[in-house]
Amino acid sequence: MNKGVTLQCNGKYEDALECFNEGLKTNSKDVDTWGNKVSVLINLERFEEAMRCVNTTLELDPKNPMNWMRKGMLLDFLGKKGR
């Protein structure tokens, strides 16, 4: 995951996404990796895919406010604000 975060910080979103996907193969319940994947997908403007991933984060950890914030951002990007 750390490699993915470093790549993401350097704007190498596709490479970061690859790292996060590999990490999720090892531990599919890692909320932090899912959250980082959501952030990368938002940067890549792959909002529908990001929404599926953020829903996974909410299933794994529904009390984490960061997951809800990401979902709100995605709803805004998708034009579903206030629904």
C-alpha positions, 0 to 999 in steps of 0.5 A, a space after each residue: 500500500 505504501 508504494 501505491 500511496 507514493 505513486 499516487 502522491 506523484 500523480 502516477 495514478 494508474 501505477 498506484 491503482 495497480 498497487 492497491 489492486 495487488 494489495 487487495 488480492 492479499 487482504 480484501 478487507 483492508 479499508 485503508 487500501 480500499 479508501 486509497 483506491 477510491 481516491 485514485 479512481 476519483 483522480 482518474 475520473 472513474 466515478 462509477 467504479 469509485 462508487 462501487 469501491 466506496 460502498 465496499 469501504 462502508 460495508 467494511 467500516 460504516 462508522 468511518 467518517 472518511 468513507 462517508 465523506 468520499 461517498 458524498 464527494 462521489 455523489 456530488 461528482 455524479 450529480 446526485 447531490 441531495 438525493 
